[in-house]
Amino acid sequence: MRLFLVYVLVELAVVVGLASTIGFGWTVLLLVGTFAVGLALAGSQLRRQIRRLQSGLVSPQGAVTDGALVAIGTVLTVIPGLVTSALGLLLLAPPTRALARPAVAALAARGLGRMPLIVTTAGQAGFRARPPGFPPSRGDYIDGEVIDVTDSAQDSAQDSAQHTLPRPPS
């Protein structure tokens, strides 16, 4: 809620300041213009990313980061306001995306460090390869209960004496 309030106050201050400087009509025209330019740039960057992925010109890691930056830039241009539109346009431009890439990677790594690790297997047979002709395995499942038993020192000494093998005569 606090972040939304900061967003509204910053955008309102910029719009009021700009309207008092260049006029209300030019301010509205600038708002609509940044929205239209942002959508056009987002579409072209999205098509460019898809072409680069299909041709194999970019690594998968770089494609994920660039895709995330294009998506964030698109969302920021669609959100009404001059500040968010300007930030979105900056993220949609390839030169500034290259500058923002390390920061986004660091934020993603920090965010992933807080997430729990969930491991699943793929399909019914998991990741194990099966020879052809063998049916899919059901997987091993053992239903059991763990009981914690602590023996006293005397009981464990008696048990170990009973279970030792006799030594052969020498």
DSSP file with accessible surface (Angstrom, degrees, kcal/mol):
  #  RESIDUE AA STRUCTURE BP1 BP2  ACC     N-H-->O    O-->H-N    N-H-->O    O-->H-N    TCO  KAPPA ALPHA  PHI   PSI    X-CA   Y-CA   Z-CA
    1    1 A M     >        0   0  189      0, 0.0     4,-2.0     0, 0.0     5,-0.1   0.000 360.0 360.0 360.0 -38.3    0.0    0.0    0.0
    2    2 A R  H  >  +     0   0  209      1,-0.2     4,-2.3     2,-0.2     5,-0.2   0.892 360.0  51.4 -65.6 -39.8    2.9    2.3    0.8
    3    3 A L  H  > S+     0   0  145      1,-0.2     4,-2.6     2,-0.2    -1,-0.2   0.896 109.0  50.9 -64.1 -40.5    4.5    1.7   -2.5
    4    4 A F  H  > S+     0   0  124      2,-0.2     4,-2.7     1,-0.2    -1,-0.2   0.909 109.1  51.1 -63.7 -39.8    1.3    2.5   -4.3
    5    5 A L  H  X S+     0   0  100     -4,-2.0     4,-2.5     2,-0.2    -2,-0.2   0.921 110.4  48.6 -64.8 -40.7    1.0    5.8   -2.4
    6    6 A V  H  X S+     0   0   78     -4,-2.3     4,-2.7     2,-0.2     5,-0.2   0.927 111.2  51.4 -63.1 -43.7    4.5    6.7   -3.3
    7    7 A Y  H  X S+     0   0   63     -4,-2.6     4,-2.6     1,-0.2     5,-0.3   0.941 111.5  46.4 -58.2 -49.1    3.7    5.9   -7.0
    8    8 A V  H  X S+     0   0   53     -4,-2.7     4,-2.6     1,-0.2     5,-0.2   0.928 113.8  48.0 -62.4 -44.3    0.6    8.1   -7.0
    9    9 A L  H  X S+     0   0  102     -4,-2.5     4,-2.4    -5,-0.2    -1,-0.2   0.918 113.6  46.7 -65.1 -41.7    2.3   11.0   -5.3
   10   10 A V  H  X S+     0   0   67     -4,-2.7     4,-2.3     2,-0.2    -2,-0.2   0.946 115.3  45.3 -66.2 -47.3    5.4   10.9   -7.6
   11   11 A E  H  X S+     0   0   14     -4,-2.6     4,-2.6    -5,-0.2     5,-0.2   0.916 114.1  49.4 -63.6 -41.3    3.2   10.6  -10.8
   12   12 A L  H  X S+     0   0   99     -4,-2.6     4,-2.8    -5,-0.3     5,-0.3   0.917 110.4  50.2 -65.0 -41.9    0.9   13.4   -9.6
   13   13 A A  H  X S+     0   0   66     -4,-2.4     4,-2.5    -5,-0.2     5,-0.2   0.915 112.4  47.4 -63.6 -40.7    3.8   15.7   -8.8
   14   14 A V  H  X S+     0   0   53     -4,-2.3     4,-2.7     2,-0.2     5,-0.2   0.933 113.6  46.9 -67.2 -43.8    5.3   15.1  -12.2
   15   15 A V  H  X S+     0   0   38     -4,-2.6     4,-2.8     2,-0.2     5,-0.2   0.932 114.8  46.3 -65.4 -43.2    2.0   15.7  -14.0
   16   16 A V  H  X S+     0   0   88     -4,-2.8     4,-2.2    -5,-0.2    -2,-0.2   0.936 114.9  47.3 -65.7 -43.1    1.2   18.8  -12.0
   17   17 A G  H  X S+     0   0   32     -4,-2.5     4,-1.2    -5,-0.3    -2,-0.2   0.916 115.3  45.2 -64.1 -41.6    4.7   20.2  -12.5
   18   18 A L  H  X>S+     0   0   44     -4,-2.7     4,-3.3    -5,-0.2     5,-0.7   0.907 111.9  52.1 -69.2 -39.7    4.7   19.5  -16.2
   19   19 A A  H  X5S+     0   0   24     -4,-2.8     4,-1.2    -5,-0.2    -2,-0.2   0.881 110.3  48.4 -65.3 -36.4    1.2   20.9  -16.7
   20   20 A S  H  <5S+     0   0   98     -4,-2.2    -1,-0.2    -5,-0.2    -2,-0.2   0.784 117.7  43.0 -74.2 -23.0    2.2   24.1  -15.0
   21   21 A T  H  <5S+     0   0  113     -4,-1.2    -2,-0.2    -5,-0.2    -3,-0.2   0.929 134.5  10.8 -86.4 -51.2    5.3   24.3  -17.2
   22   22 A I  H  <5S-     0   0   74     -4,-3.3     4,-0.3     1,-0.2    -3,-0.2   0.505 112.6 -98.4-109.9  -7.9    4.0   23.4  -20.6
   23   23 A G     X< -     0   0   27     -4,-1.2     4,-1.7    -5,-0.7    -1,-0.2  -0.070  30.3 -87.0 106.0 156.2    0.2   23.4  -20.2
   24   24 A F  H  > S+     0   0  153      1,-0.2     4,-2.4     2,-0.2     5,-0.2   0.897 121.5  52.4 -67.0 -43.1   -2.5   20.8  -19.6
   25   25 A G  H  > S+     0   0   53      1,-0.2     4,-2.3     2,-0.2    -1,-0.2   0.916 110.8  46.4 -61.8 -45.4   -3.1   20.0  -23.3
   26   26 A W  H  > S+     0   0  167     -4,-0.3     4,-2.4     2,-0.2    -1,-0.2   0.859 110.9  54.1 -66.7 -33.1    0.6   19.3  -24.0
   27   27 A T  H  X S+     0   0    1     -4,-1.7     4,-2.4     2,-0.2    -2,-0.2   0.933 109.8  45.9 -66.0 -44.5    0.9   17.2  -20.8
   28   28 A V  H  X S+     0   0   60     -4,-2.4     4,-2.5     2,-0.2     5,-0.2   0.921 112.8  51.1 -64.3 -41.5   -2.1   15.0  -21.9
   29   29 A L  H  X S+     0   0  103     -4,-2.3     4,-2.7    -5,-0.2    -2,-0.2   0.906 109.9  50.0 -62.0 -39.5   -0.6   14.7  -25.4
   30   30 A L  H  X S+     0   0   76     -4,-2.4     4,-2.6     2,-0.2     5,-0.2   0.904 109.9  51.0 -66.2 -39.5    2.7   13.7  -23.8
   31   31 A L  H  X S+     0   0   50     -4,-2.4     4,-1.8     2,-0.2    -2,-0.2   0.942 114.4  42.4 -61.9 -47.6    1.0   11.0  -21.7
   32   32 A V  H  X S+     0   0   88     -4,-2.5     4,-2.5     1,-0.2    -2,-0.2   0.903 114.1  52.9 -67.3 -39.1   -0.8    9.5  -24.7
   33   33 A G  H  X S+     0   0   31     -4,-2.7     4,-2.8    -5,-0.2     5,-0.3   0.913 108.6  47.8 -64.3 -43.9    2.3    9.8  -26.8
   34   34 A T  H  X S+     0   0   23     -4,-2.6     4,-2.3     2,-0.2    -1,-0.2   0.891 111.9  51.7 -66.0 -34.8    4.5    7.9  -24.3
   35   35 A F  H  X S+     0   0   83     -4,-1.8     4,-2.2    -5,-0.2    -2,-0.2   0.950 113.2  43.6 -63.9 -47.2    1.9    5.2  -24.0
   36   36 A A  H  X S+     0   0   57     -4,-2.5     4,-2.4     2,-0.2     5,-0.2   0.925 115.5  47.3 -66.8 -43.8    1.6    4.8  -27.8
   37   37 A V  H  X S+     0   0   85     -4,-2.8     4,-2.8     1,-0.2     5,-0.2   0.910 111.4  52.7 -64.6 -39.5    5.4    4.8  -28.3
   38   38 A G  H  X S+     0   0    0     -4,-2.3     4,-2.5    -5,-0.3    -2,-0.2   0.917 109.9  47.0 -62.9 -43.4    5.9    2.4  -25.5
   39   39 A L  H  X S+     0   0   71     -4,-2.2     4,-2.3     2,-0.2    -1,-0.2   0.917 113.7  48.1 -65.8 -41.2    3.4   -0.1  -26.9
   40   40 A A  H  X S+     0   0   66     -4,-2.4     4,-2.2     2,-0.2    -2,-0.2   0.930 114.3  46.1 -64.5 -43.9    4.9    0.1  -30.4
   41   41 A L  H  X S+     0   0   50     -4,-2.8     4,-2.6     1,-0.2     5,-0.2   0.889 110.8  53.2 -66.2 -37.7    8.4   -0.3  -29.0
   42   42 A A  H  X S+     0   0    6     -4,-2.5     4,-2.3    -5,-0.2    -2,-0.2   0.925 109.5  48.7 -63.8 -43.2    7.3   -3.2  -26.8
   43   43 A G  H  X S+     0   0   23     -4,-2.3     4,-2.3     2,-0.2    -2,-0.2   0.926 113.0  46.7 -62.8 -43.2    5.8   -5.0  -29.8
   44   44 A S  H  X S+     0   0   42     -4,-2.2     4,-2.3     1,-0.2    -2,-0.2   0.909 113.3  48.6 -68.0 -38.9    8.9   -4.5  -31.9
   45   45 A Q  H  X S+     0   0   15     -4,-2.6     4,-2.5     2,-0.2    -1,-0.2   0.874 110.1  52.3 -68.7 -34.9   11.2   -5.7  -29.1
   46   46 A L  H  X S+     0   0   98     -4,-2.3     4,-2.2    -5,-0.2    -2,-0.2   0.943 111.3  46.0 -65.4 -45.6    9.0   -8.7  -28.5
   47   47 A R  H  X S+     0   0  147     -4,-2.3     4,-2.4     1,-0.2    -2,-0.2   0.903 112.3  52.0 -62.7 -39.1    9.2   -9.7  -32.2
   48   48 A R  H  X S+     0   0   83     -4,-2.3     4,-2.4     1,-0.2    -2,-0.2   0.917 108.9  50.0 -63.8 -42.2   13.0   -9.1  -32.1
   49   49 A Q  H  X S+     0   0    9     -4,-2.5     4,-2.2     2,-0.2    -1,-0.2   0.910 110.6  49.5 -62.8 -42.1   13.4  -11.3  -29.1
   50   50 A I  H  X S+     0   0   80     -4,-2.2     4,-2.5     1,-0.2    -2,-0.2   0.926 111.3  49.1 -65.2 -42.4   11.4  -14.1  -30.7
   51   51 A R  H  X S+     0   0  147     -4,-2.4     4,-2.1     1,-0.2     6,-0.2   0.917 111.2  49.8 -62.1 -42.8   13.5  -13.9  -33.9
   52   52 A R  H  X>S+     0   0   61     -4,-2.4     5,-1.7     1,-0.2     4,-0.8   0.889 111.9  48.3 -65.5 -37.6   16.7  -14.0  -32.0
   53   53 A L  H  <5S+     0   0   92     -4,-2.2     3,-0.4    -5,-0.2    -1,-0.2   0.915 111.8  49.0 -67.6 -42.3   15.6  -17.0  -30.0
   54   54 A Q  H  <5S+     0   0  157     -4,-2.5    -2,-0.2     1,-0.2    -1,-0.2   0.861 113.2  46.6 -66.7 -34.8   14.5  -18.9  -33.2
   55   55 A S  H  <5S-     0   0   73     -4,-2.1    -1,-0.2    -5,-0.2    -2,-0.2   0.610 108.9-123.3 -84.1 -10.2   17.7  -18.2  -35.0
   56   56 A G  T  <5 +     0   0   59     -4,-0.8    -3,-0.2    -3,-0.4    -4,-0.1   0.729  69.2 133.0  78.4  22.8   19.8  -19.2  -32.0
   57   57 A L      < +     0   0  134     -5,-1.7     2,-0.4    -6,-0.2    -4,-0.1   0.633  62.7  52.0 -79.6 -14.5   21.7  -15.9  -31.8
   58   58 A V  S    S-     0   0   25     -6,-0.7    -2,-0.0    -9,-0.1     0, 0.0  -0.923  85.1-114.4-127.1 147.4   21.2  -15.5  -28.0
   59   59 A S     >  -     0   0   60     -2,-0.4     4,-2.4     1,-0.1     5,-0.2  -0.432  32.0-115.0 -72.5 155.1   21.9  -17.8  -25.1
   60   60 A P  H  > S+     0   0   92      0, 0.0     4,-2.2     0, 0.0     5,-0.2   0.882 116.1  52.8 -60.2 -36.2   18.9  -19.1  -23.1
   61   61 A Q  H  > S+     0   0  137      1,-0.2     4,-2.2     2,-0.2     5,-0.2   0.926 111.0  45.8 -65.9 -44.4   20.0  -17.2  -20.0
   62   62 A G  H  > S+     0   0   16      1,-0.2     4,-2.8     2,-0.2     5,-0.2   0.871 111.3  53.7 -64.8 -34.9   20.3  -13.9  -21.9
   63   63 A A  H  X S+     0   0    9     -4,-2.4     4,-2.7     2,-0.2    -2,-0.2   0.896 108.2  49.2 -67.1 -38.8   17.0  -14.5  -23.6
   64   64 A V  H  X S+     0   0  106     -4,-2.2     4,-2.4     2,-0.2    -2,-0.2   0.940 114.1  45.2 -65.8 -45.0   15.3  -15.0  -20.2
   65   65 A T  H  X S+     0   0   29     -4,-2.2     4,-2.4     2,-0.2    -2,-0.2   0.940 115.8  45.8 -64.9 -46.4   16.8  -11.9  -18.8
   66   66 A D  H  X S+     0   0    2     -4,-2.8     4,-2.6     1,-0.2     5,-0.2   0.901 112.4  51.8 -63.4 -40.2   16.0   -9.8  -21.9
   67   67 A G  H  X S+     0   0   32     -4,-2.7     4,-2.4    -5,-0.2    -1,-0.2   0.905 109.8  49.0 -61.7 -40.9   12.5  -11.3  -22.0
   68   68 A A  H  X S+     0   0   40     -4,-2.4     4,-2.7     2,-0.2    -2,-0.2   0.916 112.0  48.5 -65.5 -41.1   11.9  -10.3  -18.4
   69   69 A L  H  X S+     0   0    1     -4,-2.4     4,-2.7     2,-0.2    -2,-0.2   0.895 111.5  49.4 -67.4 -38.3   13.2   -6.8  -19.0
   70   70 A V  H  X S+     0   0    5     -4,-2.6     4,-2.5     2,-0.2    -1,-0.2   0.918 112.3  48.9 -64.8 -41.5   10.9   -6.4  -22.1
   71   71 A A  H  X S+     0   0   54     -4,-2.4     4,-2.5     2,-0.2    -2,-0.2   0.931 113.0  46.1 -64.4 -43.8    8.0   -7.7  -20.1
   72   72 A I  H  X S+     0   0   78     -4,-2.7     4,-2.6     1,-0.2    -2,-0.2   0.924 113.1  50.5 -64.5 -42.5    8.7   -5.2  -17.2
   73   73 A G  H  X S+     0   0    0     -4,-2.7     4,-1.9    -5,-0.2    -2,-0.2   0.901 110.3  49.8 -61.8 -40.1    9.2   -2.4  -19.7
   74   74 A T  H  X S+     0   0   40     -4,-2.5     4,-1.7     2,-0.2    -2,-0.2   0.931 111.2  48.2 -64.2 -45.6    5.9   -3.2  -21.4
   75   75 A V  H  X S+     0   0   86     -4,-2.5     4,-2.0     1,-0.2    -2,-0.2   0.920 110.9  51.6 -61.6 -42.1    4.0   -3.3  -18.1
   76   76 A L  H  < S+     0   0   36     -4,-2.6    -1,-0.2     1,-0.2    -2,-0.2   0.849 109.4  49.4 -66.5 -32.1    5.6    0.0  -17.0
   77   77 A T  H  < S+     0   0    0     -4,-1.9    -1,-0.2     1,-0.2    -2,-0.2   0.817 110.5  50.6 -75.7 -27.6    4.6    1.7  -20.3
   78   78 A V  H  < S+     0   0   69     -4,-1.7    -2,-0.2    -5,-0.2    -1,-0.2   0.834  90.9  88.6 -77.7 -31.4    1.0    0.5  -20.0
   79   79 A I  S  < S-     0   0   59     -4,-2.0     6,-0.1    -5,-0.2     2,-0.1  -0.480  93.2-109.6 -66.0 129.1    0.7    1.8  -16.4
   80   80 A P  S    S+     0   0  100      0, 0.0     2,-0.2     0, 0.0     4,-0.1  -0.385  74.6  77.8 -66.2 137.8   -0.5    5.3  -16.6
   81   81 A G  S  > S-     0   0    9     -4,-0.1     4,-1.5   -50,-0.1     5,-0.1  -0.410  73.7-113.3 138.0 149.1    2.0    8.0  -15.7
   82   82 A L  H  > S+     0   0   17    -71,-0.2     4,-2.4     2,-0.2     5,-0.2   0.879 111.6  50.7 -75.7 -38.8    5.0    9.8  -17.1
   83   83 A V  H  > S+     0   0   48      2,-0.2     4,-2.5     1,-0.2     5,-0.2   0.952 113.7  43.8 -67.2 -46.9    7.6    8.4  -14.7
   84   84 A T  H  > S+     0   0   13      1,-0.2     4,-2.6     2,-0.2    -1,-0.2   0.891 114.1  51.3 -67.2 -36.5    6.5    4.8  -15.2
   85   85 A S  H  X S+     0   0    3     -4,-1.5     4,-2.6     2,-0.2    -1,-0.2   0.907 110.2  49.2 -65.5 -40.2    6.3    5.3  -19.0
   86   86 A A  H  X S+     0   0   48     -4,-2.4     4,-2.1     2,-0.2    -2,-0.2   0.927 112.7  47.2 -65.2 -42.5    9.8    6.8  -19.1
   87   87 A L  H  X S+     0   0   90     -4,-2.5     4,-2.0     2,-0.2    -2,-0.2   0.909 112.5  50.4 -63.9 -40.8   11.2    3.9  -17.0
   88   88 A G  H  X S+     0   0    0     -4,-2.6     4,-1.5     1,-0.2    -2,-0.2   0.910 109.2  50.4 -63.1 -42.9    9.4    1.4  -19.3
   89   89 A L  H  X S+     0   0   41     -4,-2.6     4,-1.2     1,-0.2    -1,-0.2   0.884 109.0  52.6 -63.6 -37.4   10.8    3.1  -22.4
   90   90 A L  H  < S+     0   0   95     -4,-2.1     3,-0.3     1,-0.2    -1,-0.2   0.900 109.9  47.8 -64.0 -39.7   14.3    2.9  -20.9
   91   91 A L  H  < S+     0   0   33     -4,-2.0    -1,-0.2     1,-0.2    -2,-0.2   0.767 109.2  54.6 -73.2 -23.2   13.9   -0.8  -20.3
   92   92 A L  H  < S+     0   0    0     -4,-1.5    -1,-0.2    -5,-0.2    -2,-0.2   0.725  88.1  89.9 -81.9 -20.4   12.6   -1.4  -23.8
   93   93 A A  S  X S-     0   0   29     -4,-1.2     4,-2.0    -3,-0.3     3,-0.2  -0.628  78.3-136.1 -78.5 128.9   15.6    0.2  -25.5
   94   94 A P  H  > S+     0   0   45      0, 0.0     4,-1.9     0, 0.0     5,-0.2   0.864  98.9  53.5 -56.9 -39.9   18.3   -2.4  -26.1
   95   95 A P  H  > S+     0   0   97      0, 0.0     4,-1.1     0, 0.0    -5,-0.1   0.931 113.6  41.6 -64.6 -40.5   21.3   -0.2  -24.9
   96   96 A T  H  > S+     0   0   42     -3,-0.2     4,-1.7     1,-0.2     5,-0.1   0.799 109.2  60.1 -76.8 -24.6   19.7    0.5  -21.5
   97   97 A R  H  X S+     0   0    1     -4,-2.0     4,-1.5     2,-0.2    -1,-0.2   0.892 101.5  54.3 -65.2 -37.9   18.5   -3.1  -21.2
   98   98 A A  H  < S+     0   0   47     -4,-1.9    -1,-0.2     1,-0.2    -2,-0.2   0.875 109.5  47.7 -63.9 -34.0   22.2   -4.2  -21.4
   99   99 A L  H  < S+     0   0  141     -4,-1.1     4,-0.4     1,-0.2    -1,-0.2   0.833 113.7  47.0 -73.8 -31.8   22.9   -1.8  -18.5
  100  100 A A  H  X S+     0   0   22     -4,-1.7     4,-2.2     1,-0.2     5,-0.2   0.659  90.1  86.1 -84.2 -15.7   20.0   -3.1  -16.5
  101  101 A R  H  X S+     0   0   80     -4,-1.5     4,-2.4     1,-0.2     5,-0.2   0.905  88.1  47.6 -57.0 -47.9   20.7   -6.8  -17.1
  102  102 A P  H  > S+     0   0   89      0, 0.0     4,-2.3     0, 0.0    -1,-0.2   0.907 111.8  51.2 -63.5 -35.7   23.2   -7.3  -14.2
  103  103 A A  H  > S+     0   0   58     -4,-0.4     4,-2.4     2,-0.2    -2,-0.2   0.919 111.4  47.0 -66.4 -41.2   20.9   -5.6  -11.7
  104  104 A V  H  X S+     0   0   35     -4,-2.2     4,-2.7     2,-0.2     5,-0.2   0.912 111.2  51.6 -67.2 -40.1   18.0   -7.8  -12.7
  105  105 A A  H  X S+     0   0   51     -4,-2.4     4,-2.4    -5,-0.2    -1,-0.2   0.911 110.8  48.5 -62.3 -40.6   20.1  -10.9  -12.5
  106  106 A A  H  X S+     0   0   63     -4,-2.3     4,-2.3    -5,-0.2    -2,-0.2   0.916 112.3  48.2 -66.5 -41.7   21.3   -9.9   -9.0
  107  107 A L  H  X S+     0   0  101     -4,-2.4     4,-2.4     2,-0.2    -2,-0.2   0.899 112.3  49.2 -64.9 -40.4   17.7   -9.2   -7.9
  108  108 A A  H  X S+     0   0   52     -4,-2.7     4,-2.6     2,-0.2    -2,-0.2   0.914 111.2  49.3 -65.9 -41.5   16.5  -12.5   -9.3
  109  109 A A  H  X S+     0   0   66     -4,-2.4     4,-1.4     2,-0.2    -2,-0.2   0.906 112.2  48.3 -64.8 -39.6   19.3  -14.4   -7.6
  110  110 A R  H  X S+     0   0  159     -4,-2.3     4,-0.6     1,-0.2    -1,-0.2   0.908 113.2  47.9 -66.5 -39.9   18.5  -12.7   -4.3
  111  111 A G  H >< S+     0   0   24     -4,-2.4     3,-0.7     1,-0.2     4,-0.4   0.881 109.9  51.7 -68.6 -37.0   14.8  -13.5   -4.7
  112  112 A L  H >< S+     0   0  114     -4,-2.6     3,-0.8     1,-0.2    -1,-0.2   0.788  99.7  64.9 -70.4 -25.8   15.5  -17.2   -5.6
  113  113 A G  H 3< S+     0   0   65     -4,-1.4    -1,-0.2     1,-0.2    -2,-0.2   0.774 102.7  48.6 -67.0 -22.8   17.7  -17.5   -2.4
  114  114 A R  T << S+     0   0  181     -3,-0.7    -1,-0.2    -4,-0.6    -2,-0.2   0.538  93.9  92.9 -92.5  -8.7   14.6  -16.9   -0.3
  115  115 A M  S <  S-     0   0  117     -3,-0.8     2,-0.1    -4,-0.4    -3,-0.0  -0.642  81.3-112.5 -88.6 144.7   12.4  -19.4   -2.1
  116  116 A P        -     0   0  108      0, 0.0     2,-0.5     0, 0.0    -1,-0.1  -0.427  32.0-113.8 -71.7 149.6   12.1  -23.0   -1.0
  117  117 A L        -     0   0  158     -2,-0.1     2,-0.5     2,-0.0     0, 0.0  -0.729  31.6-169.6 -86.8 125.7   13.6  -25.7   -3.2
  118  118 A I        -     0   0  135     -2,-0.5     2,-0.5     2,-0.0     0, 0.0  -0.976   0.6-167.4-119.0 122.5   11.0  -28.0   -4.7
  119  119 A V        +     0   0  119     -2,-0.5     2,-0.3     2,-0.0    -2,-0.0  -0.936  11.6 170.4-113.4 128.0   12.2  -31.1   -6.5
  120  120 A T        -     0   0  104     -2,-0.5     2,-0.3     6,-0.0    -2,-0.0  -0.886  29.1-119.7-127.9 164.0    9.8  -33.1   -8.7
  121  121 A T        -     0   0   93     -2,-0.3     2,-0.7     2,-0.1     5,-0.1  -0.759  28.4-114.4-102.2 153.8   10.4  -36.0  -11.1
  122  122 A A  S    S-     0   0   56     -2,-0.3     4,-0.5     3,-0.1     3,-0.2  -0.756  73.1 -28.9 -90.2 118.1    9.4  -35.8  -14.7
  123  123 A G  S    S-     0   0   64     -2,-0.7     3,-0.3     1,-0.2    -2,-0.1  -0.103  97.7 -52.6  75.4-170.4    6.7  -38.2  -15.7
  124  124 A Q  S    S+     0   0  147      1,-0.2    -1,-0.2     2,-0.1    -3,-0.0   0.869 134.6  44.8 -75.6 -35.2    5.8  -41.5  -14.1
  125  125 A A  S >  S-     0   0   12      1,-0.3     3,-0.9    -3,-0.2    -1,-0.2   0.475  98.1-142.5 -91.9  -0.5    9.2  -43.1  -14.4
  126  126 A G  T 3   -     0   0   18     -4,-0.5    -1,-0.3    -3,-0.3    -2,-0.1  -0.420  54.2 -39.9  75.3-149.8   11.1  -40.1  -13.1
  127  127 A F  T 3  S+     0   0  161     -2,-0.1     2,-0.3     2,-0.1    -1,-0.2   0.352 103.2 112.7 -96.7   4.4   14.5  -39.3  -14.7
  128  128 A R    <   -     0   0  157     -3,-0.9     2,-0.3     1,-0.0    -3,-0.0  -0.621  65.5-128.9 -81.6 137.1   15.7  -43.0  -14.9
  129  129 A A        -     0   0  102     -2,-0.3    -2,-0.1     1,-0.0    -1,-0.0  -0.614  20.8-154.2 -83.1 142.2   16.1  -44.4  -18.4
  130  130 A R        -     0   0  114     -2,-0.3     3,-0.1     4,-0.1    -5,-0.0  -0.920  20.8-111.7-114.7 143.1   14.4  -47.7  -19.1
  131  131 A P    >   -     0   0   77      0, 0.0     3,-1.6     0, 0.0    -1,-0.0  -0.370  51.0 -87.7 -64.9 151.3   15.4  -50.3  -21.6
  132  132 A P  T 3  S+     0   0  127      0, 0.0     0, 0.0     0, 0.0     0, 0.0  -0.310 112.9  29.2 -62.1 143.3   12.9  -50.5  -24.5
  133  133 A G  T 3  S+     0   0   86      1,-0.3     0, 0.0    -3,-0.1     0, 0.0   0.263  89.4 117.3  93.1 -12.0   10.1  -53.0  -23.9
  134  134 A F    <   -     0   0  130     -3,-1.6    -1,-0.3     1,-0.1     3,-0.1  -0.732  66.9-120.1 -89.1 136.6   10.1  -52.6  -20.1
  135  135 A P        -     0   0  101      0, 0.0    -1,-0.1     0, 0.0     2,-0.0  -0.310  40.8 -84.8 -70.4 158.1    6.9  -51.3  -18.6
  136  136 A P        -     0   0   66      0, 0.0     2,-0.1     0, 0.0   -11,-0.0  -0.354  50.0-117.7 -61.5 139.8    7.0  -48.0  -16.6
  137  137 A S        -     0   0   41      1,-0.1     3,-0.1    -3,-0.1    -7,-0.0  -0.453   5.1-137.2 -79.4 154.7    7.9  -48.7  -13.0
  138  138 A R        -     0   0  230      1,-0.1    -1,-0.1    -2,-0.1     2,-0.0   0.659  47.2-121.0 -81.2 -16.4    5.6  -47.8  -10.2
  139  139 A G        -     0   0   27    -14,-0.1     2,-0.5     2,-0.0    -1,-0.1   0.038  30.4 -78.2  86.6 151.8    8.4  -46.4   -8.2
  140  140 A D        +     0   0  156     -3,-0.1     2,-0.4     2,-0.0    -3,-0.0  -0.792  48.6 176.0 -91.3 129.7    9.4  -47.6   -4.7
  141  141 A Y        -     0   0  191     -2,-0.5     2,-0.6     2,-0.0    -2,-0.0  -0.986   7.5-171.9-135.4 121.2    7.3  -46.5   -1.9
  142  142 A I        -     0   0  155     -2,-0.4     2,-0.6     2,-0.0    -2,-0.0  -0.968   8.9-156.9-117.7 119.4    7.9  -47.7    1.6
  143  143 A D        +     0   0  134     -2,-0.6     2,-0.3     2,-0.0    -2,-0.0  -0.833  35.5 138.7 -94.7 124.5    5.4  -46.9    4.3
  144  144 A G        -     0   0   62     -2,-0.6     2,-0.4     2,-0.0    -2,-0.0  -0.926  44.8-124.3-154.8 179.3    6.9  -47.0    7.7
  145  145 A E        -     0   0  167     -2,-0.3     2,-0.5     2,-0.0    -2,-0.0  -0.998  19.8-136.8-136.4 136.9    7.2  -45.5   11.1
  146  146 A V        -     0   0  144     -2,-0.4     2,-0.5     2,-0.0    -2,-0.0  -0.827  18.3-169.3 -97.7 127.6   10.4  -44.4   12.8
  147  147 A I        -     0   0  124     -2,-0.5     2,-0.7     2,-0.0    -2,-0.0  -0.974  15.5-141.2-117.6 128.4   10.7  -45.3   16.5
  148  148 A D        -     0   0  144     -2,-0.5     2,-0.5     2,-0.0    -2,-0.0  -0.786  24.2-178.0 -92.2 115.5   13.5  -43.7   18.6
  149  149 A V        -     0   0  100     -2,-0.7     2,-0.5     2,-0.0    -2,-0.0  -0.962   8.8-169.1-117.6 128.7   14.9  -46.3   20.9
  150  150 A T        -     0   0  121     -2,-0.5     2,-0.3     0, 0.0    -2,-0.0  -0.970   9.0-156.0-118.0 127.3   17.6  -45.5   23.4
  151  151 A D        -     0   0   99     -2,-0.5     2,-0.1     1,-0.1    -2,-0.0  -0.731  19.1-117.1 -97.0 151.2   19.3  -48.3   25.3
  152  152 A S     >  -     0   0   58     -2,-0.3     4,-2.2     1,-0.1     5,-0.2  -0.388  32.4-106.9 -78.1 166.0   21.0  -48.0   28.6
  153  153 A A  H  > S+     0   0   84      1,-0.2     4,-1.8     2,-0.2     5,-0.2   0.888 119.3  51.2 -63.7 -37.3   24.7  -48.7   28.7
  154  154 A Q  H  > S+     0   0  145      2,-0.2     4,-2.4     1,-0.2     5,-0.2   0.938 110.0  48.7 -67.3 -44.5   24.2  -52.0   30.5
  155  155 A D  H  > S+     0   0   76      1,-0.2     4,-2.4     2,-0.2    -2,-0.2   0.922 112.5  47.8 -63.3 -41.8   21.6  -53.3   28.0
  156  156 A S  H  X S+     0   0   57     -4,-2.2     4,-2.2     1,-0.2    -1,-0.2   0.873 111.0  51.3 -70.1 -32.1   23.8  -52.5   25.0
  157  157 A A  H  X S+     0   0   54     -4,-1.8     4,-1.8    -5,-0.2    -2,-0.2   0.916 112.3  46.5 -69.0 -40.2   26.8  -54.2   26.7
  158  158 A Q  H  X S+     0   0  109     -4,-2.4     4,-1.9     2,-0.2    -2,-0.2   0.913 112.7  50.2 -66.6 -41.7   24.8  -57.3   27.3
  159  159 A D  H  X S+     0   0   64     -4,-2.4     4,-1.6     1,-0.2    -2,-0.2   0.923 111.0  48.1 -63.9 -41.2   23.4  -57.3   23.8
  160  160 A S  H  < S+     0   0   68     -4,-2.2     4,-0.4     1,-0.2    -1,-0.2   0.865 110.3  52.2 -70.2 -31.8   26.8  -56.9   22.2
  161  161 A A  H >< S+     0   0   67     -4,-1.8     3,-0.6     1,-0.2    -1,-0.2   0.872 110.5  48.7 -69.2 -34.8   28.2  -59.7   24.4
  162  162 A Q  H 3< S+     0   0  138     -4,-1.9    -1,-0.2     1,-0.2    -2,-0.2   0.810 112.9  47.5 -73.3 -30.8   25.4  -62.0   23.2
  163  163 A H  T 3< S+     0   0  147     -4,-1.6     2,-0.3    -5,-0.2    -1,-0.2   0.368  86.5 105.3 -98.2   8.6   25.9  -61.2   19.6
  164  164 A T  S <  S-     0   0   93     -3,-0.6     3,-0.0    -4,-0.4    -3,-0.0  -0.619  72.0-119.6 -88.6 145.4   29.7  -61.6   19.4
  165  165 A L        -     0   0  154     -2,-0.3     2,-0.1     1,-0.1    -2,-0.1  -0.582  31.9-105.0 -81.1 144.1   31.1  -64.7   17.7
  166  166 A P        -     0   0  117      0, 0.0    -1,-0.1     0, 0.0     0, 0.0  -0.412  36.4-117.1 -67.8 144.8   33.3  -67.0   19.7
  167  167 A R        -     0   0  231     -2,-0.1     3,-0.1     1,-0.1    -3,-0.0  -0.608  28.2-111.4 -81.6 142.7   36.9  -66.7   18.9
  168  168 A P        -     0   0  113      0, 0.0     2,-0.1     0, 0.0    -1,-0.1  -0.435  40.2 -99.3 -71.4 147.7   38.7  -69.8   17.6
  169  169 A P              0   0  132      0, 0.0     0, 0.0     0, 0.0     0, 0.0  -0.391 360.0 360.0 -65.2 143.6   41.2  -71.4   19.9
  170  170 A S              0   0  170     -2,-0.1    -3,-0.0    -3,-0.1     0, 0.0  -0.610 360.0 360.0-107.1 360.0   44.8  -70.5   19.2
